[in-house]
């Protein structure tokens, strides 16, 4: 249970921040729907986008945003532009993260390359001769 607690909390924090970012983008577009409404349709759109119907869920998420924003009284062209900008925001953040990872900025657990020579050295140090 303790092992799972931290990743679940981090996941909820990440998803909450993601919804807040999307809501801020919506505010920038002049979308006047409740913040709670964003907490309903953004996770739902992300959940639907993982269905293996299109490449990376493209079109599914945007259609979901368009549908729910239209129900919230937002015009079709505004909702479509908003959903496409949200896709660009996600791609931009992912690109930045990918570049940081490639440049070695990720300090997580790394795989160690073990050579035959290093194994022989370990064996020689631990032998009981």
FITORDREN-447409 format. One record per residue: residue in one letter; chain; x, y, z of N, C-alpha, C in turn; residue number from 1. Coordinates in pm, 1 decimal, m for minus. Example, Ala and Ser with C-alpha at 12.3 -4.5 7.8 and 13.67 -1.06 7.14 Angstrom:
REM FITORDREN-447409
   residu   chaine     n.east    n.north       n.up    ca.east   ca.north      ca.up     c.east    c.north       c.up   num
        A        A     1319.0     m569.0      780.0     1230.0     m450.0      780.0     1320.0     m330.0      780.0     1
        S        A     1285.0     m225.0      708.0     1367.0     m106.0      714.0     1290.0        3.0      787.0     2
***
This chain:
REM FITORDREN-447409
   residu   chaine     n.east    n.north       n.up    ca.east   ca.north      ca.up     c.east    c.north       c.up   num
        X        A       80.6     m121.4        0.0        0.0        0.0        0.0       84.5      127.3        0.0     1
        X        A      194.3      129.1       78.0      277.8      249.3       80.6      349.1      271.7      m51.3     2
        X        A      381.4      163.3     m117.9      452.0      173.9     m245.4      364.1      240.7     m349.8     3
        X        A      236.3      219.3     m341.4      143.4      270.8     m441.8       94.1      411.2     m407.5     4
        X        A      101.2      448.6     m283.9       44.9      576.4     m239.3      108.5      697.1     m309.8     5
        X        A      238.6      703.0     m313.5      306.2      818.9     m374.7      276.0      832.1     m523.9     6
        X        A      285.2      723.8     m603.8      251.5      739.8     m746.1      106.6      781.5     m770.0     7
        X        A       15.6      734.4     m686.2     m124.7      773.6     m702.9     m142.5      921.6     m670.3     8
        X        A      m78.8      968.5     m564.0      m88.2     1110.2     m529.5      m26.0     1198.0     m637.2     9
        X        A       87.4     1155.8     m690.0      152.3     1231.3     m798.0       63.2     1233.4     m921.7    10
        X        A       m0.8     1121.2     m951.1      m90.5     1114.3    m1065.9     m208.5     1209.5    m1050.7    11
        X        A     m270.0     1211.7     m931.2     m381.4     1304.0     m908.0     m335.4     1449.4     m917.1    12
        X        A     m218.4     1478.6     m864.9     m164.7     1613.9     m872.9     m141.0     1653.9    m1018.4    13
        X        A      m81.6     1563.7    m1096.1      m55.3     1591.8    m1237.4     m186.1     1616.0    m1312.6    14
        X        A     m284.6     1529.7    m1291.2     m411.2     1545.3    m1362.5     m483.0     1674.6    m1322.8    15
        X        A     m475.4     1709.6    m1195.6     m536.3     1834.7    m1149.9     m469.0     1954.9    m1215.3    16
        X        A     m335.9     1954.1    m1218.4     m263.8     2064.2    m1283.5     m294.8     2070.1    m1432.6    17
        X        A     m308.4     1954.0    m1495.6     m340.4     1950.2    m1638.2     m477.1     2013.6    m1663.9    18
        X        A     m576.2     1979.6    m1582.7     m709.9     2037.1    m1600.3     m705.7     2188.5    m1576.8    19
        X        A     m629.3     2231.2    m1478.3     m618.2     2375.7    m1451.6     m551.5     2448.9    m1568.1    20
        X        A     m450.6     2387.6    m1628.5     m386.5     2449.6    m1745.7     m485.1     2461.0    m1860.4    21
        X        A     m561.0     2354.2    m1884.5     m661.0     2356.4    m1991.4     m767.4     2462.4    m1961.5    22
        X        A     m806.1     2474.6    m1834.7     m904.7     2577.3    m1797.2     m849.0     2717.4    m1820.7    23
        X        A     m720.0     2737.5    m1792.6     m658.2     2868.3    m1819.1     m655.0     2900.2    m1968.3    24
        X        A     m627.6     2799.4    m2048.9     m631.9     2819.1    m2194.7     m773.8     2856.5    m2235.2    25
        X        A     m872.5     2789.9    m2174.8    m1012.8     2822.3    m2202.7    m1047.5     2964.4    m2163.3    26
        X        A     m996.8     3008.8    m2049.3    m1020.9     3147.0    m2006.5     m959.7     3245.1    m2106.5    27
        X        A     m843.6     3206.9    m2160.0     m779.9     3291.1    m2261.3     m863.4     3302.7    m2387.8    28
        X        A     m942.3     3200.5    m2416.1    m1032.0     3203.4    m2531.3    m1164.2     3271.4    m2498.5    29
        X        A    m1181.9     3309.6    m2373.3    m1307.0     3372.6    m2333.5    m1418.0     3273.0    m2306.6    30
        X        A    m1381.4     3147.4    m2283.0    m1481.2     3044.2    m2253.9    m1527.3     3061.2    m2109.9    31
        X        A    m1654.5     3084.0    m2092.9    m1710.6     3113.8    m1960.9    m1791.5     2995.1    m1908.7    32
        X        A    m1724.5     2884.1    m1885.5    m1790.5     2770.5    m1820.5    m1723.3     2749.3    m1685.5    33
        X        A    m1792.1     2680.8    m1597.4    m1742.9     2658.6    m1462.7    m1614.9     2574.5    m1463.5    34
        X        A    m1529.2     2600.5    m1366.5    m1407.1     2520.9    m1351.4    m1442.3     2374.1    m1328.6    35
        X        A    m1551.8     2348.4    m1257.0    m1595.1     2211.5    m1233.5    m1628.0     2140.7    m1364.3    36
        X        A    m1680.4     2215.9    m1458.2    m1713.2     2159.7    m1589.2    m1586.5     2109.6    m1658.9    37
        X        A    m1476.3     2183.9    m1645.3    m1348.9     2139.4    m1701.2    m1303.6     2009.3    m1635.7    38
        X        A    m1328.0     1996.8    m1504.0    m1289.8     1875.1    m1432.7    m1374.4     1754.4    m1474.0    39
        X        A    m1481.4     1777.9    m1548.0    m1562.7     1666.9    m1598.9    m1519.2     1630.0    m1740.2    40
        X        A    m1515.5     1728.1    m1832.0    m1495.5     1690.0    m1971.0    m1349.1     1669.1    m2010.4    41
        X        A    m1253.7     1730.8    m1942.1    m1112.9     1710.4    m1978.3    m1067.8     1567.4    m1946.7    42
        X        A    m1089.1     1515.9    m1824.7    m1051.1     1375.3    m1800.5    m1130.1     1277.2    m1886.8    43
        X        A    m1257.2     1309.5    m1911.4    m1337.5     1221.9    m1996.5    m1281.9     1218.9    m2138.4    44
        X        A    m1243.8     1335.6    m2189.5    m1183.4     1341.3    m2322.8    m1052.4     1265.0    m2328.8    45
        X        A     m971.2     1276.3    m2224.6     m845.5     1201.6    m2220.6     m870.3     1051.8    m2212.3    46
        X        A     m970.8     1014.1    m2135.4    m1004.4      872.1    m2123.1    m1051.3      816.0    m2256.7    47
        X        A    m1134.6      891.4    m2326.6    m1181.9      846.5    m2458.0    m1068.9      843.0    m2560.7    48
        X        A     m971.2      930.3    m2544.8     m863.3      937.4    m2644.5     m769.7      817.3    m2638.6    49
        X        A     m775.2      738.3    m2530.8     m688.0      620.6    m2525.5     m748.6      500.9    m2597.6    50
        X        A     m874.3      514.5    m2642.4     m932.6      406.4    m2721.9     m854.2      393.9    m2852.3    51
        X        A     m823.0      273.6    m2894.3     m738.8      255.7    m3014.2     m816.6      275.2    m3144.6    52
        X        A     m874.9      393.0    m3161.5     m951.7      422.1    m3281.9     m875.2      510.7    m3379.2    53
        X        A     m793.6      600.2    m3325.8     m714.7      689.2    m3410.0     m571.7      694.0    m3356.5    54
        X        A     m483.4      752.5    m3434.3     m344.2      766.8    m3394.5     m334.7      864.4    m3278.4    55
        X        A     m290.8      816.7    m3162.7     m273.2      897.7    m3042.7     m402.4      966.1    m2997.0    56
        X        A     m516.5      910.3    m3035.3     m644.2      966.8    m2992.8     m678.3     1098.9    m3057.8    57
        X        A     m603.8     1136.5    m3160.8     m630.0     1265.3    m3225.9     m769.6     1264.7    m3287.5    58
        X        A     m841.1     1368.1    m3262.1     m976.8     1381.5    m3311.5    m1079.7     1337.7    m3209.4    59
        X        A    m1050.0     1234.4    m3134.4    m1142.8     1186.8    m3031.3    m1150.4     1289.6    m2917.9    60
        X        A    m1034.4     1326.7    m2866.1    m1028.3     1424.1    m2756.4    m1088.0     1557.9    m2801.5    61
        X        A    m1050.2     1600.8    m2920.9    m1099.1     1729.1    m2970.5    m1250.5     1726.0    m2992.0    62
        X        A    m1300.2     1614.0    m3041.3    m1444.8     1599.3    m3058.6    m1518.7     1601.2    m2925.8    63
        X        A    m1458.3     1539.5    m2825.1    m1517.1     1539.9    m2691.2    m1521.4     1682.7    m2635.7    64
        X        A    m1410.2     1755.0    m2649.6    m1406.4     1894.3    m2603.8    m1513.2     1975.2    m2677.7    65
        X        A    m1521.5     1956.2    m2807.8    m1618.5     2029.0    m2889.0    m1761.2     1998.5    m2843.5    66
        X        A    m1790.1     1871.2    m2821.4    m1924.2     1830.1    m2779.2    m1963.1     1892.4    m2645.7    67
        X        A    m1876.3     1877.1    m2545.6    m1910.3     1926.4    m2412.5    m1911.3     2079.2    m2405.3    68
        X        A    m1821.4     2143.9    m2477.1    m1823.4     2290.1    m2476.5    m1946.7     2344.1    m2548.4    69
        X        A    m1988.8     2272.9    m2654.0    m2111.1     2313.2    m2723.4    m2231.0     2300.4    m2629.3    70
        X        A    m2231.9     2193.0    m2548.4    m2339.0     2178.4    m2448.3    m2333.3     2290.0    m2344.6    71
        X        A    m2212.2     2341.5    m2319.1    m2195.3     2449.8    m2223.1    m2221.6     2587.3    m2280.3    72
        X        A    m2264.1     2593.6    m2406.7    m2300.6     2721.2    m2467.4    m2188.1     2790.2    m2542.6    73
        X        A    m2078.9     2719.7    m2568.6    m1965.5     2778.4    m2640.7    m1986.7     2753.2    m2789.9    74
        X        A    m1952.8     2853.1    m2871.5    m1966.6     2839.5    m3015.8    m1875.1     2730.8    m3072.6    75
        X        A    m1917.1     2674.1    m3183.8    m1843.7     2563.3    m3244.2    m1703.0     2603.1    m3286.2    76
        X        A    m1689.2     2718.6    m3349.3    m1556.2     2759.1    m3395.9    m1462.9     2788.1    m3278.8    77
        X        A    m1514.3     2848.3    m3173.0    m1432.7     2875.0    m3054.3    m1391.5     2744.3    m2987.9    78
        X        A    m1484.5     2650.7    m2975.2    m1455.4     2522.1    m2912.3    m1353.7     2442.9    m2993.7    79
        X        A    m1365.0     2448.2    m3126.1    m1270.2     2375.7    m3211.0    m1130.9     2437.3    m3201.8    80
        X        A    m1123.0     2570.3    m3207.7     m993.3     2636.4    m3194.7     m931.2     2607.8    m3058.2    81
        X        A    m1013.7     2609.0    m2954.4     m966.4     2577.5    m2819.5     m910.5     2435.5    m2812.7    82
        X        A     m983.4     2340.0    m2866.6     m939.4     2200.8    m2858.2     m809.8     2179.1    m2935.9    83
        X        A     m794.8     2244.7    m3048.0     m670.7     2230.1    m3125.2     m552.8     2296.7    m3055.3    84
        X        A     m578.0     2411.3    m2991.8     m470.6     2475.0    m2916.6     m429.1     2390.2    m2796.6    85
        X        A     m525.3     2325.6    m2733.2     m492.4     2234.9    m2622.3     m403.4     2120.7    m2670.5    86
        X        A     m429.5     2069.7    m2790.6     m345.4     1964.7    m2847.6     m203.3     2016.3    m2869.2    87
        X        A     m190.8     2138.6    m2919.1      m58.7     2198.7    m2940.2       13.5     2219.5    m2807.1    88
        X        A      m59.1     2258.7    m2703.6        0.6     2276.7    m2571.0       54.9     2143.6    m2519.9    89
        X        A      m22.9     2037.7    m2533.4       21.3     1904.8    m2488.0      145.3     1862.0    m2565.9    90
        X        A      144.1     1881.1    m2696.5      260.5     1844.0    m2777.6      382.7     1926.2    m2738.0    91
        X        A      363.5     2055.8    m2712.6      475.7     2141.7    m2674.8      539.4     2100.3    m2543.6    92
        X        A      455.7     2072.0    m2444.5      508.0     2029.2    m2314.9      578.4     1894.4    m2327.9    93
        X        A      521.6     1805.5    m2406.0      583.8     1674.2    m2427.2      717.3     1688.1    m2498.2    94
        X        A      724.3     1779.6    m2593.6      849.4     1801.7    m2666.3      957.4     1855.1    m2572.9    95
        X        A      921.2     1948.3    m2487.5     1018.3     2001.2    m2390.3     1067.8     1889.6    m2298.8    96
        X        A      975.3     1808.3    m2248.7     1013.8     1696.3    m2163.0     1102.4     1596.5    m2235.3    97
        X        A     1073.4     1570.8    m2361.6     1156.2     1479.2    m2439.8     1296.9     1532.5    m2461.6    98
        X        A     1308.3     1660.7    m2486.2     1440.7     1721.2    m2505.2     1520.8     1715.7    m2375.2    99
        X        A     1456.2     1747.2    m2263.2     1524.9     1739.4    m2133.2     1572.1     1597.0    m2107.8   100
        X        A     1488.0     1500.2    m2139.3     1525.1     1360.1    m2119.2     1643.4     1321.2    m2207.4   101
        X        A     1638.7     1362.1    m2333.2     1747.9     1327.2    m2425.4     1880.1     1392.6    m2387.6   102
        X        A     1873.7     1512.3    m2331.5     1995.9     1582.0    m2292.3     2048.8     1536.4    m2156.6   103
        X        A     1981.9     1440.2    m2096.2     2031.1     1384.7    m1971.0     1983.3     1456.6    m1848.7   104
        X        A     1880.6     1537.8    m1860.7     1829.9     1610.1    m1745.9     1744.7     1524.6    m1654.2   105
        X        A     1712.0     1405.1    m1698.0     1631.6     1314.7    m1616.5     1724.9     1236.7    m1525.6   106
        X        A     1705.2     1248.2    m1396.9     1795.2     1186.0    m1300.7     1731.8     1066.9    m1230.7   107
        X        A     1642.7      999.6    m1299.0     1577.7      883.1    m1239.6     1671.6      763.6    m1239.3   108
        X        A     1616.4      649.5    m1212.8     1695.2      526.7    m1209.6     1747.6      497.8    m1350.0   109
        X        A     1874.0      471.6    m1360.1     1933.9      442.7    m1489.7     1975.8      297.3    m1494.8   110
        X        A     1977.6      245.6    m1614.6     2022.0      107.8    m1633.1     2173.5      105.5    m1632.9   111
        X        A     2226.4        7.1    m1568.9     2371.9       m5.6    m1565.8     2414.3     m107.4    m1669.0   112
        X        A     2514.5      m71.9    m1743.4     2568.3     m164.0    m1842.1     2673.9     m249.5    m1774.0   113
        X        A     2654.1     m377.7    m1780.4     2744.8     m469.8    m1714.4     2824.3     m543.3    m1821.3   114
        X        A     2953.3     m538.5    m1808.7     3038.3     m609.6    m1903.7     3084.5     m740.3    m1842.1   115
        X        A     3132.7     m826.5    m1924.8     3186.1     m954.5    m1877.6     3304.9     m929.8    m1786.5   116
        X        A     3387.4     m829.9    m1819.9     3504.1     m798.4    m1737.8     3463.0     m756.7    m1597.1   117
        X        A     3358.6     m672.5    m1585.7     3316.8     m628.6    m1453.1     3257.5     m744.2    m1373.8   118
        X        A     3191.5     m837.0    m1440.3     3139.7     m954.0    m1370.9     3253.3    m1041.1    m1317.0   119
        X        A     3361.7    m1055.6    m1395.9     3476.6    m1133.4    m1350.3     3543.5    m1065.9    m1231.1   120
        X        A     3546.8     m932.6    m1230.6     3606.4     m860.5    m1118.5     3524.1     m880.6     m990.6   121
        X        A     3393.7     m875.9    m1003.3     3306.8     m897.1     m888.7     3322.6    m1039.9     m837.3   122
        X        A     3330.3    m1133.6     m929.0     3346.8    m1273.8     m890.7     3479.0    m1295.5     m817.9   123
        X        A     3585.9    m1231.8     m866.1     3717.9    m1246.5     m802.3     3717.6    m1184.5     m663.0   124
        X        A     3646.0    m1074.3     m644.8     3641.6    m1008.1     m514.5     3558.0    m1085.8     m413.0   125
        X        A     3460.4    m1158.3     m459.1     3371.8    m1228.6     m367.1     3400.5    m1376.9     m354.3   126
        X        A     3502.9    m1426.6     m421.9     3531.8    m1570.4     m412.2     3593.8    m1602.5     m277.7   127
        X        A     3571.0    m1723.4     m233.2     3617.0    m1767.7     m100.9     3736.5    m1863.6     m113.3   128
        X        A     3835.8    m1829.8     m188.6     3953.7    m1916.1     m207.5     4047.2    m1908.3      m91.7   129
***
